[in-house]
Amino acid sequence: MRDDIAIWNILHDGSLAEAKGCVPGDVHVRVEIPYLRQLLFQDGDSIWVFLHSCSLFQFQQWSVDTPLTALQEIEAVSPEILSANEEDGRVRVTCVEGVLEVRYERVSLKLDNGRTLSLQALKEAAQLYWQR
């Protein structure tokens, strides 16, 4: 399993609150996750996930046959993240409302205050939260 898939699993219970960019291209997703964000410098409630060279970003709701591909439509659903895995070169993020499928070259993270966030720091914050 790719290391970056851990990001989506760590963001469990976070909601996709904002999505910007274009496909193909770069997509920036703001995930509201206050319980975890508070452990990372405490001033904010979200983490930005930057999907570089994104070639697929679609959301298949459980109750609708046609997947959503427009970022604003997906943002309006505000999917709540449960877990993720890799399937056929795509990252499948299972959410309460359906499945988000994404494909990208690489990923980077920033806090909502603009600070760069490493995957390791995110993992450590999650471990700290779940060990409490």
Residue frames as qw, qx, qy, qz and C-alpha x, y, z in Angstrom:
[[0.000, 0.889, 0.459, 0.000, 0.00, 0.00, 0.00],
 [0.363, 0.583, -0.037, 0.726, 1.25, 3.48, -0.84],
 [0.336, -0.185, -0.500, 0.777, 2.32, 5.67, 2.08],
 [0.144, -0.096, -0.049, -0.984, 0.06, 8.52, 1.05],
 [0.520, -0.389, -0.639, -0.412, -3.06, 6.39, 1.52],
 [0.441, -0.313, -0.644, 0.542, -2.35, 6.60, 5.25],
 [0.031, -0.038, 0.081, -0.995, -3.31, 10.29, 5.05],
 [0.513, -0.253, -0.411, -0.710, -6.90, 9.43, 4.15],
 [0.666, -0.329, -0.667, 0.062, -7.13, 6.81, 6.91],
 [0.346, -0.156, -0.453, 0.807, -5.72, 9.24, 9.48],
 [0.190, -0.068, -0.049, -0.978, -8.32, 11.84, 8.42],
 [0.271, -0.380, -0.881, -0.079, -11.08, 9.43, 9.56],
 [0.148, -0.721, -0.596, 0.321, -14.17, 11.39, 10.67],
 [0.111, -0.411, 0.119, 0.897, -12.99, 14.51, 8.84],
 [0.495, 0.689, 0.509, -0.145, -15.31, 16.15, 6.32],
 [0.438, 0.193, 0.398, 0.783, -14.37, 17.41, 2.89],
 [0.007, -0.747, -0.402, 0.529, -15.33, 21.06, 3.35],
 [0.272, 0.849, -0.142, -0.430, -13.78, 22.72, 0.31],
 [0.756, 0.073, 0.505, 0.411, -12.30, 21.64, -3.02],
 [0.215, 0.870, -0.143, -0.421, -10.41, 23.87, -5.48],
 [0.272, -0.429, 0.726, 0.463, -8.49, 23.36, -8.68],
 [0.722, 0.422, -0.180, -0.518, -9.15, 21.33, -11.79],
 [0.678, -0.121, 0.717, 0.108, -8.91, 17.82, -13.17],
 [0.853, -0.046, -0.214, 0.473, -6.59, 17.16, -14.84],
 [0.143, 0.730, -0.224, 0.629, -4.28, 19.32, -12.79],
 [0.232, 0.086, -0.713, 0.656, -3.87, 20.09, -9.12],
 [0.509, -0.611, -0.445, -0.412, -6.75, 19.74, -6.67],
 [0.096, 0.263, -0.596, 0.753, -6.67, 21.23, -3.17],
 [0.575, -0.486, -0.600, -0.271, -9.04, 19.74, -0.61],
 [0.141, -0.438, 0.497, -0.736, -9.75, 21.24, 2.81],
 [0.605, -0.290, -0.740, -0.034, -10.69, 18.60, 5.35],
 [0.394, -0.620, 0.229, -0.638, -12.36, 19.83, 8.53],
 [0.800, -0.148, -0.562, 0.147, -11.09, 17.68, 11.36],
 [0.234, -0.825, 0.188, -0.479, -11.08, 19.77, 14.56],
 [0.858, -0.499, 0.114, -0.032, -10.20, 16.95, 16.99],
 [0.864, 0.049, 0.108, 0.489, -6.94, 16.23, 15.17],
 [0.347, 0.719, 0.045, 0.600, -6.20, 19.76, 14.02],
 [0.433, -0.864, 0.053, -0.251, -6.24, 21.03, 17.63],
 [0.855, -0.394, 0.176, 0.287, -3.21, 18.84, 18.35],
 [0.656, 0.262, 0.233, 0.669, -1.27, 20.60, 15.56],
 [0.243, 0.127, -0.054, 0.960, -0.53, 24.10, 16.85],
 [0.018, -0.496, -0.730, 0.470, -4.17, 24.48, 18.04],
 [0.173, 0.511, 0.068, -0.839, -5.12, 27.48, 15.88],
 [0.401, 0.245, -0.548, -0.692, -7.52, 26.06, 13.32],
 [0.735, 0.045, 0.525, -0.426, -9.91, 23.27, 12.43],
 [0.847, 0.501, 0.075, -0.158, -8.77, 22.04, 9.01],
 [0.518, -0.390, 0.602, 0.466, -5.98, 20.41, 7.03],
 [0.564, 0.664, -0.206, -0.446, -5.40, 21.09, 3.32],
 [0.742, -0.055, 0.624, 0.240, -4.59, 18.05, 1.18],
 [0.302, 0.707, -0.341, -0.541, -2.88, 19.02, -2.09],
 [0.823, 0.174, 0.532, 0.098, -3.29, 16.42, -4.85],
 [0.004, 0.667, -0.450, -0.593, -0.61, 17.16, -7.45],
 [0.246, 0.251, -0.768, -0.536, -1.20, 16.08, -11.06],
 [0.493, 0.182, 0.720, -0.453, -4.65, 14.79, -10.22],
 [0.183, 0.099, -0.724, -0.657, -6.22, 12.86, -13.11],
 [0.437, -0.412, -0.745, -0.289, -9.34, 11.54, -11.33],
 [0.050, 0.039, 0.568, -0.821, -11.53, 13.12, -8.66],
 [0.494, -0.254, -0.487, -0.674, -15.08, 11.84, -8.47],
 [0.274, -0.095, 0.724, -0.626, -17.62, 11.00, -5.81],
 [0.438, -0.189, -0.769, -0.426, -20.13, 8.18, -6.14],
 [0.459, -0.251, 0.406, -0.749, -22.97, 8.68, -3.70],
 [0.223, 0.051, 0.963, -0.144, -24.65, 5.54, -2.38],
 [0.391, 0.536, 0.620, -0.419, -28.08, 6.85, -3.42],
 [0.429, 0.766, -0.099, -0.469, -27.27, 8.19, -6.92],
 [0.913, 0.244, 0.282, 0.166, -26.27, 6.29, -10.08],
 [0.564, 0.709, -0.035, 0.423, -24.11, 8.97, -11.71],
 [0.646, -0.330, -0.230, 0.649, -20.86, 10.01, -10.00],
 [0.013, -0.989, -0.075, 0.128, -20.25, 13.67, -9.18],
 [0.758, 0.174, 0.064, 0.625, -17.19, 15.12, -10.92],
 [0.090, 0.789, 0.021, 0.608, -17.65, 18.87, -10.40],
 [0.388, 0.092, -0.603, 0.691, -15.64, 19.98, -7.37],
 [0.294, -0.218, 0.205, -0.908, -18.42, 22.29, -6.14],
 [0.788, -0.191, -0.337, -0.479, -20.97, 19.46, -6.25],
 [0.735, -0.045, -0.610, 0.293, -18.69, 17.17, -4.26],
 [0.159, 0.179, -0.437, 0.867, -17.94, 19.97, -1.80],
 [0.507, -0.288, -0.057, -0.810, -21.70, 20.54, -1.32],
 [0.836, -0.214, -0.484, -0.145, -22.12, 16.92, -0.16],
 [0.217, -0.724, 0.522, -0.396, -19.30, 17.44, 2.40],
 [0.880, -0.002, -0.472, -0.059, -18.37, 13.74, 2.48],
 [0.544, -0.691, 0.419, -0.225, -17.26, 12.41, 5.87],
 [0.480, 0.501, -0.720, 0.000, -14.16, 10.21, 5.53],
 [0.900, -0.351, 0.136, -0.218, -14.17, 6.71, 7.00],
 [0.716, -0.345, 0.529, 0.299, -11.26, 4.79, 5.41],
 [0.480, 0.738, -0.322, -0.350, -9.20, 4.38, 2.25],
 [0.767, -0.156, 0.573, 0.244, -7.49, 1.75, 0.16],
 [0.126, 0.532, -0.543, -0.637, -5.84, 1.45, -3.24],
 [0.700, 0.296, 0.646, -0.072, -7.58, -0.29, -6.10],
 [0.646, 0.539, 0.410, 0.352, -6.41, -0.40, -9.73],
 [0.454, 0.206, 0.048, 0.865, -4.11, 2.61, -9.29],
 [0.236, -0.658, -0.191, -0.689, -6.85, 4.71, -7.69],
 [0.054, 0.021, -0.709, 0.703, -7.28, 5.74, -4.10],
 [0.422, -0.504, -0.612, -0.441, -10.80, 4.80, -2.96],
 [0.017, -0.135, 0.538, -0.832, -11.88, 6.84, 0.04],
 [0.310, -0.501, -0.794, -0.149, -14.95, 5.32, 1.64],
 [0.105, -0.187, 0.235, -0.948, -17.16, 8.00, 3.15],
 [0.317, 0.271, 0.719, -0.556, -20.45, 7.97, 5.04],
 [0.519, 0.569, 0.152, -0.620, -22.24, 9.25, 1.92],
 [0.844, 0.530, -0.021, -0.081, -20.43, 7.22, -0.77],
 [0.819, -0.177, 0.239, 0.490, -16.97, 6.65, -2.26],
 [0.148, 0.922, -0.229, -0.274, -14.47, 9.30, -3.37],
 [0.889, 0.127, 0.251, 0.362, -12.13, 8.02, -6.08],
 [0.050, 0.950, -0.236, -0.200, -8.92, 9.91, -6.77],
 [0.877, 0.134, 0.122, 0.445, -5.75, 9.39, -8.78],
 [0.019, 0.986, -0.168, 0.013, -2.75, 11.70, -8.43],
 [0.667, 0.503, -0.432, 0.339, 1.03, 11.74, -8.78],
 [0.439, 0.007, -0.601, 0.668, 1.85, 12.95, -5.27],
 [0.382, -0.799, -0.418, -0.201, 0.31, 14.58, -2.25],
 [0.329, 0.192, -0.422, 0.823, 1.35, 17.29, 0.20],
 [0.376, -0.698, -0.605, 0.073, -0.24, 18.76, 3.30],
 [0.135, 0.336, -0.215, 0.907, -0.66, 22.16, 4.93],
 [0.096, -0.483, -0.699, 0.518, -2.49, 23.36, 7.98],
 [0.143, 0.823, 0.505, 0.217, -5.25, 25.91, 7.49],
 [0.249, -0.909, 0.025, 0.334, -2.88, 28.57, 8.88],
 [0.505, 0.814, -0.282, -0.055, -0.47, 27.95, 5.98],
 [0.350, -0.620, 0.702, 0.001, 2.13, 25.86, 7.82],
 [0.609, 0.314, -0.690, -0.233, 3.51, 22.89, 5.91],
 [0.760, -0.325, 0.435, -0.356, 2.62, 19.57, 7.51],
 [0.205, 0.387, -0.882, -0.175, 4.58, 16.35, 7.03],
 [0.776, -0.146, -0.519, -0.326, 2.95, 12.94, 6.88],
 [0.539, -0.007, -0.700, 0.468, 5.06, 11.96, 9.89],
 [0.079, -0.076, 0.395, -0.912, 3.74, 14.89, 11.97],
 [0.649, -0.122, -0.216, -0.719, 0.18, 13.97, 10.97],
 [0.749, -0.068, -0.659, -0.010, 0.77, 10.35, 11.99],
 [0.337, 0.033, -0.641, 0.689, 2.22, 11.42, 15.34],
 [0.332, -0.118, 0.181, -0.918, -0.74, 13.70, 16.07],
 [0.762, -0.111, -0.398, -0.498, -3.16, 10.87, 15.27],
 [0.653, -0.028, -0.705, 0.274, -1.27, 8.45, 17.51],
 [0.077, 0.086, -0.499, 0.859, -1.30, 11.00, 20.32],
 [0.542, -0.140, -0.050, -0.827, -5.04, 11.50, 19.93],
 [0.826, -0.094, -0.456, -0.319, -5.89, 7.79, 19.92],
 [0.569, 0.044, -0.689, 0.447, -3.58, 7.02, 22.88],
 [0.176, -0.326, 0.325, -0.870, -5.38, 9.50, 25.14]]
